[in-house]
Amino acid sequence: MKRTFGKLLIAFGACVICGVLYLNYTTSKINNKMVEDYKETIITSDIKNDEYNLGDVIGVLNIPKIDLEVAIKRGIDNEILKDAVGHFENTSMPGEYGNFAVAGHRAYTSNKFFSNLDELQVGDEINVLSGNEEFKYKVNNIEVVTPDKVEVVDSSDKDKKEITLVTCTPKYIGSHRLIVKGEYTK
């Protein structure tokens, strides 16, 4: 009886591990396809980004330090954040004056695009491809706030071009929000 239970427990554990690996694989594959499709379609056409709707993908976020390249979609609901990062509605678009704010999950079995966001430091590079333009930002502030501090996505200066990345912290708990802010450099 003990042997049978042990074998069942091992089989169950193997199934759970395989399920997690499969979720990570499919999320990665979906995101890579969105990024590829976006780059091929937007970059090779004369269509402006705001006239084009590729499943609501508005750009590609690239952070070299943490080896991240992920599609950016309109909105921040769970359906969007399961296979991409999301753009906060009513914030600026990339390269515009004001604050371009983006949210993403971290430390889940899938959709964990911002898992390594805490490795960023002041001075690190954040790139956004939107339309046929690339916008470069440099990290200038990192802070941890409580979830009710929603003003972090507001623009601190309407005469500046900024980016704000938002995710839950600490990993696996998510009681606070990690905020990474950057200023436009080019």
N, C-alpha and C positions, 0 to 999 in steps of 0.2 A: 504494500500500500504506500509506504513512504517513497519507494522508488518511482512508482507511477506519478505521485504528486510532484516529485522532484523533476521528472521529465516534462510534465505539463507546465511547470513553472518556467523551466528553461525554454520550452517552445513558445510560451506566452511572451517572455522577455525578448526572444529573437524576433517575434512578430512586431512588437512595439518598436524595436530598434529599426527594423526594416521599414515600418510605416513612417517613422521620423525621417529616415534617409530618403524615402520616396517623396515625401512632402517637400523637403529641401531641394531635391532634384527638380521636381516639377515647378516649384516657385522660381528657381533659378532659370529654368528653361523658358518659362513664360516671360520673365523679365528680359532675358537676352533677346527673345524674338521681338518684343515691343521696342527695345532699344534699336535693334537692327532695322526694323520696319520704319521707325521714325527717321533714322539717319538716312536711309535710302530714299524715302519719299520726300521729306522736307528739304534736305540738302540739294537734291537734284531737281527740284521744281522751283518755279517762280511764285508759288503760292505763299502768301504771308501766313505766319503761324496762327494768327487769330482767325483765319479763314479756313483752316484745315482742321478736321476732326478725325484723328486716328485713335479711336477708343478713348478720347479725352486726354491723350498724351500731349503734354504741352512742352516737353523738353526732356533733356537727359542731364542728370546730376553726376558729376565726376569728382571724386576726391582722391587724388593720387596717393596720399599718405596711407590711407586705409584700403587702398585698392578697390574702390567702390565705383561702379558705374550702374546707375539705376534710372529707370523711367520715372518721370514726374507726371502725375495725373492731376486733373482738376478735382478739388475736394479732399476731405480727410476722413470720410467714413470708413468703417471696417472693410467693406467690400473693395474699396480702392486700395487701402493699405495692405491688403493680403498679397498683392503681387507688384506693388510699386510704392513710391513715396507720394505724398499728397500736398498740393498747393492750397494753403488757406485762402478761401474765398475772401474777397474784399481787401486783399493785400496786393501790392504792386506785382507786376510781371517782371521777369528777369531783365536787367539793364535799365529799368524805369526808375525814376526818382521815387523814393519811399522805400518800404521794406517788402522784399520778396520772401514770404515765410513758407517753410516746408516742414511737414511732419512725417515721421516714419517710426515703425516698431523696432524693437531690439530684444534679443534674448528669448525669443519664442522658438518653437520647433520649425516654423517656416516664417516667411515675411520678416526677416530679422536684418533688414538692410542697414539699420543704424546701430548694430551691435557693437561696433568698434568706434563709435563717434567720440567716446570718452578718451580716445588716444590722441585726438587733435590738440594742438597747442597754438597759442597766439603766433601768427605769422604763417601758418599753414595755408595752402591753396585750396580753394573750392571753385570748380568750374561748372558753368551751366551752358549747355547747348540748347538754344531755342530759336526756332526758325532756322535761317542759315547764318546765325550769329553765335559766337561763343563769348560768354561774359565771365570775366575772372574776378574773383573776390579773394580777399585775404582775411583770415580769422583775426579779429581784434578784441574779442571778449568771450569768455566761457564762464557760465554760472549755473548754479542749481537753484531752482525756485519751487515753490509749492504749486500744485495744479491750478489753484485759483488765480494765479498771477497771469491772466490772459493778456495783459497789456504788453507782454514781451514781444508779441507779434505786431504791435503798432510801430509805426515809424518814429524813431527818436528825433529825426530831422528830415523834413520834407525836401530839403535841398541836397540830400545825400542819396546815393544808391546803396542799399544794404541788402543782406541776406540773413535770415534767421533759420536755423535748423533746430527742431524740437523733437525730443524723444523722452521716454520714461527712464527714470533712474531711481535707485540702483537696479542692476540687472536682477531679474526674477522677482522683484518686489514692486517696482514702479510707483512708489509713494510720492515721488517728486518728479520734476522735469529738468532734463539737461538741456541747456540753451547754448547754442554755439552761434555767435554773431560774426558777420564778416562785412568788410567794406569793399565797394567796387574799386577795382584797380585798372581795368581795361575792358 
